[in-house]
Amino acid sequence: MPAALDVSTHQAGATSRVVVAGEIDLDNVERLKLALRDAVANGESIDLDLGRVTFLDSIGLRAIVEAWVAASTKPFAIRRASDHVRRVLDVAGLSETLGAAHSA
């Protein structure tokens, strides 16, 4: 049974905001990839909210990095990151690159 994952996308002016909650893993990463593709295609900037993500594996991290690369010249930032996500990004050396901020 796939882990619970909730992904929603909101447009705020020129910014696409993707809000994710739950576990990101191989079983459900396609939902995240689709939301990120839409955000990159439709927004002049992309804000990713991972403040309620409880698990992030390497396949989920890859999806985020691929979206960041696809955004190329567009601003792309993780605006909120749970402690777990923060640790994964720190270990991968991506916290500063992706602008990951602690959850409020």
C-alpha positions in Angstrom: 0.0 0.0 0.0 1.5 3.4 -1.0 2.4 5.8 1.7 0.1 8.8 2.2 1.0 11.8 0.2 -1.0 15.0 -0.4 0.2 17.4 -3.1 -1.6 20.6 -4.1 -0.6 23.4 -6.4 -1.7 27.0 -6.1 -1.0 29.9 -8.4 -0.4 33.2 -6.6 0.2 35.8 -9.4 3.3 34.7 -11.3 4.3 32.2 -8.6 3.4 28.6 -8.6 3.3 27.2 -5.1 3.5 23.4 -4.5 2.5 22.2 -1.0 3.4 18.7 -0.1 2.5 16.7 3.1 3.2 13.1 4.0 5.8 10.6 2.7 7.6 11.0 -0.6 9.0 7.7 -1.9 9.1 5.4 -4.9 5.4 4.5 -4.5 4.1 8.0 -4.9 6.8 10.2 -6.4 5.0 10.5 -9.7 2.3 12.7 -8.1 5.0 15.1 -6.9 6.7 15.0 -10.3 3.5 15.9 -12.1 2.8 18.8 -9.7 6.3 20.1 -10.1 6.2 19.9 -13.9 2.9 21.9 -13.9 4.4 24.5 -11.6 7.5 24.9 -13.7 5.4 25.2 -16.9 2.9 27.7 -15.4 4.9 29.8 -13.0 7.5 32.5 -13.4 8.8 31.4 -10.0 8.3 28.2 -8.0 7.9 27.9 -4.2 7.9 24.4 -2.8 6.4 23.9 0.7 7.8 20.7 2.3 7.0 21.8 5.9 4.6 18.8 6.4 6.7 16.1 4.7 7.5 13.3 7.1 9.8 11.2 4.8 11.9 12.0 1.8 14.0 9.3 0.1 16.5 9.7 -2.7 13.9 9.3 -5.5 11.9 12.2 -4.0 15.0 14.3 -3.7 15.8 13.5 -7.4 12.4 14.7 -8.4 13.0 18.0 -6.6 16.4 18.5 -8.2 15.0 17.6 -11.6 12.3 20.3 -11.2 15.0 22.8 -10.1 17.0 22.0 -13.2 13.9 22.2 -15.4 13.1 25.7 -14.0 16.6 26.8 -15.1 16.4 30.6 -15.1 13.2 30.8 -13.0 13.5 31.4 -9.2 13.0 28.0 -7.4 13.0 27.7 -3.7 11.9 25.5 -0.8 10.1 27.9 1.4 9.4 25.5 4.2 11.1 22.3 5.1 10.4 19.8 7.9 13.3 18.7 10.1 13.5 15.5 8.2 13.6 17.2 4.8 16.2 19.7 6.2 18.4 16.8 7.3 18.2 15.1 3.8 19.0 18.4 2.1 21.9 19.1 4.4 23.4 15.6 3.8 23.0 16.1 0.1 24.5 19.6 0.3 21.5 21.2 -1.3 20.0 23.3 1.5 21.6 26.6 0.4 21.2 25.8 -3.3 17.5 25.2 -3.0 16.9 28.0 -0.4 15.4 25.6 2.1 13.9 27.4 5.1 12.8 25.8 8.4 9.2 25.2 9.0 7.4 27.9 11.0 
